[in-house]
Amino acid sequence: MNSIFEIRKTLGLSQRKMADVLGITSSQLAMYETGKRGLPPKARVLGLAIASYLEKESRTIENDSQVALGKKEKTLWEKERKNARRQKEKLSIEIEGLDEKENQLKKLLACKGLLSKPEIWASSEFGYSHWELLLRKAEKEKQKLDENRRTLVLKENELNARIALLSIWLGIEPG
């Protein structure tokens, strides 16, 4: 199974539902399926994970004609899905916090041109060197925020893939 279209048809999903699973709009999915556009990285990862699962499932069904989801497995998968959703909510809050800090730093760094003029600091008790130190700290902090953001976004993508797969396994809407 090598295309999102094949996966969607195998699962019997509409474009809208498949787009929801992948975290993209239905128009993005339609453009991808017609070859006009590529999938965003996050959707590509989810698509690959779903394709991998479907290939494993089809091999299992070929080997065992009757595959039934046991009550114990279903309960474990439901708990796993709930836990993944909770982790995703926590990550979203962390990302929002990073966004807030980043916006504050952007405002400070946007003033760089104006505040780097020595005449502005002539009457200040802090002086120009204080501004330079503050600016360097802000730039370093922004770099740290960018690194943290990348890490959190990767974790969020992994959780989205896990939630989507568990939802499919459980036969529930991924949303």
Buried (B, 14 or more C-beta within 10 A) or exposed (E): BEEBBEBBEBEEBEBEBBBBBBBBEBEBBBBBBEEEEEBBEBBBBBBBBBBEBBEEBEEEEEEEEEEEEEEEEEEEBBEBBEBBBEBBEEBEEBBEEBEEBBEEBEEBEEEEEEBEEEEEBEEEEEEBEEBEEEBEEBEEBBEEBEEBBEEBBEBBBBBBBBBBBBBBBBEEEBE
